[in-house]
């Protein structure tokens, strides 16, 4: 699903990624861990097309994203990639259902079928009775599940998650762990997750440990 080759990234004189190589298979849950400053979030942003590598290539689902221009990257990101962030990034003026539909609106693929798909996802995630609620009417765990539904609305090839349990209590974190495993099992969904959570790392198929801009181990 993903092949990264010789990825380098610097910010001014700070060499953050120093030649990263690895691959991720379809339907895998892969966690990336490491101390602050190890390069894990920078790597996630490059894999997710939110940033560009200075050197190297990234191939996702057979497409070399390094060769795409900015418009092509935006279209690719919207159709092939889902994102889950620590702080949800839900729009406060929109309902849960409307927030889930935002990526479909960007892709100009709204309509009854997409609305039904959004409702199916929210129902699947246990939010049937919360669709018309706005974010400030939802718990932290519920907000994160809305964010998961939003990440899945365009049927992405891969979902990238940046500290998805970092703002959740232990019960909500455990629910999210179980949900990721369920989505992988039932939808063959691929997840790449940057995390400090030992529990989340433990339920992953593989854990990549980063140190000083390089992969120290992968098991």
C-alpha positions in Angstrom: 0.0 0.0 0.0 2.8 2.4 0.9 6.5 2.4 -0.1 8.8 5.1 1.2 12.3 5.4 -0.3 15.2 7.4 1.1 13.0 10.2 2.6 14.9 13.3 3.7 13.4 16.4 5.3 15.1 19.5 6.7 13.8 22.8 8.2 16.5 25.4 7.8 19.6 23.7 9.3 17.7 21.1 11.2 17.9 17.7 9.4 14.7 16.0 10.7 14.5 12.9 8.4 17.8 11.4 7.3 17.0 8.7 4.7 13.9 6.8 5.8 12.9 3.5 4.0 10.0 1.3 4.8 6.8 -0.2 3.4 3.3 -0.8 4.7 1.0 -3.5 3.5 -2.7 -3.2 2.7 -5.0 -3.8 5.8 -2.1 -3.3 8.2 -2.3 -1.3 11.4 1.1 0.2 11.8 2.2 2.4 14.8 5.1 4.9 14.6 6.6 5.7 18.0 9.6 7.7 19.2 10.6 10.5 21.5 9.7 14.1 20.6 11.9 15.3 17.9 12.5 11.8 16.4 10.8 12.7 13.2 7.7 10.6 13.5 5.1 13.4 12.9 7.2 14.9 10.1 7.2 11.4 8.4 3.4 11.1 8.9 2.8 14.5 7.3 5.0 13.6 4.3 3.2 10.2 3.9 -0.1 12.0 4.2 0.9 14.6 1.5 0.6 17.4 4.0 4.3 18.2 3.5 6.8 17.4 0.8 10.1 15.5 1.2 13.3 17.3 0.2 14.6 14.0 -1.3 13.2 10.5 -1.9 9.9 9.1 -3.1 6.6 8.0 -1.6 4.3 5.6 -3.5 0.8 5.1 -2.2 -1.6 2.6 -3.8 0.6 2.5 -6.9 0.8 6.3 -7.3 4.2 8.1 -6.9 2.9 11.2 -5.0 6.4 12.8 -5.4 5.6 13.3 -9.1 2.2 15.1 -8.5 1.7 18.8 -8.7 -0.2 20.7 -5.9 -3.6 20.3 -7.6 -3.1 16.6 -8.2 -1.9 16.1 -4.7 -5.1 17.8 -3.3 -7.3 15.6 -5.4 -5.3 12.5 -4.4 -5.4 13.4 -0.7 -9.2 13.9 -0.8 -9.9 10.7 -2.6 -7.3 8.3 -1.2 -6.4 9.5 2.3 -8.3 9.9 5.5 -7.0 11.8 8.6 -7.7 11.5 12.3 -6.1 14.1 14.6 -5.7 14.4 18.4 -8.0 17.4 18.6 -10.7 16.2 16.2 -10.8 19.5 14.2 -14.6 19.3 13.8 -16.3 22.5 12.7 -18.3 23.8 15.6 -21.2 25.3 13.6 -21.9 22.0 11.8 -23.7 18.9 13.1 -22.0 15.5 13.4 -23.5 14.4 10.1 -22.5 17.6 8.3 -18.9 17.3 9.6 -18.7 13.8 8.3 -19.9 15.0 4.9 -17.2 17.7 4.5 -14.7 15.6 2.6 -17.5 14.5 0.2 -18.5 18.2 -0.3 -14.9 19.0 -1.2 -14.9 16.2 -3.7 -18.2 17.5 -5.1 -19.7 14.0 -4.6 -22.6 14.9 -2.2 -26.0 13.5 -2.8 -28.4 11.0 -1.2 -25.9 8.2 -1.6 -23.2 10.0 0.3 -25.6 11.2 3.0 -26.7 7.6 3.4 -23.1 6.5 3.6 -22.4 9.1 6.3 -25.4 7.9 8.3 -24.3 4.3 7.9 -20.9 5.2 9.3 -22.3 7.1 12.2 -24.6 4.3 13.0 -21.8 1.8 12.7 -19.8 3.9 15.2 -22.7 4.0 17.7 -23.7 7.6 17.0 -27.2 7.0 15.5 -28.8 9.4 18.1 -26.1 12.0 17.8 -26.1 12.9 14.1 -27.9 16.2 14.6 -25.7 17.2 17.5 -23.0 19.8 17.2 -19.5 19.1 18.5 -20.0 21.0 21.8 -22.9 18.7 22.6 -20.7 15.6 22.2 -18.2 13.9 24.5 -14.6 13.7 23.6 -14.9 10.1 22.6 -18.0 10.9 20.5 -16.2 13.7 18.8 -13.3 11.4 17.9 -15.7 8.8 16.5 -17.3 11.6 14.3 -13.7 12.3 13.1 -13.2 8.6 12.3 -16.4 8.6 10.2 -15.2 11.8 8.4 -11.9 10.1 7.6 -13.8 7.1 6.1 -16.5 8.9 4.1 -14.6 8.8 0.8 -13.4 5.2 1.2 -9.7 6.0 1.5 -6.9 3.6 0.7 -5.2 4.5 4.0 -6.1 6.5 7.2 -3.3 8.4 8.9 -3.8 9.2 12.6 -1.7 11.6 14.7 -2.0 10.9 18.4 -5.7 9.8 18.0 -6.1 8.9 21.7 -3.9 11.8 23.1 -6.9 13.8 24.2 -9.1 10.9 25.3 -9.7 9.3 28.7 -8.8 5.7 29.2 -12.3 4.3 28.5 -12.6 6.3 25.3 -9.1 5.3 24.3 -9.9 1.6 24.7 -13.1 2.0 22.6 -11.0 3.6 19.8 -8.5 0.8 19.9 -11.3 -1.7 19.5 -12.8 0.3 16.7 -9.6 0.5 14.7 -9.3 -3.3 14.9 -12.9 -3.7 13.9 -12.5 -1.4 10.9 -9.4 -3.3 9.8 -11.2 -6.7 10.1 -14.5 -5.7 8.5 -13.4 -3.1 6.0 -9.7 -4.2 5.4 -8.8 -0.6 6.3 -5.1 0.4 6.5 -4.0 2.6 9.4 -0.7 4.4 10.0 -0.7 5.9 13.5 1.8 8.2 15.3 1.3 7.6 19.0 2.9 7.7 22.4 0.3 5.1 23.6 1.9 1.8 24.6 -1.6 0.3 24.5 -2.3 1.5 20.9 1.1 0.3 19.8 0.4 -3.1 21.4 -2.7 -3.7 19.3 -0.9 -2.8 16.0 0.4 -5.4 13.6 3.8 -3.6 13.5 5.5 -0.9 15.5 8.1 1.3 13.9 10.4 3.0 16.3 12.0 6.2 15.2 15.2 7.8 16.6 17.1 10.8 15.4 15.4 10.9 12.0 15.8 7.3 11.2 14.0 4.0 11.8 15.6 2.2 14.7 13.5 -0.9 14.4 10.3 -2.3 12.9 8.6 -5.3 14.4 
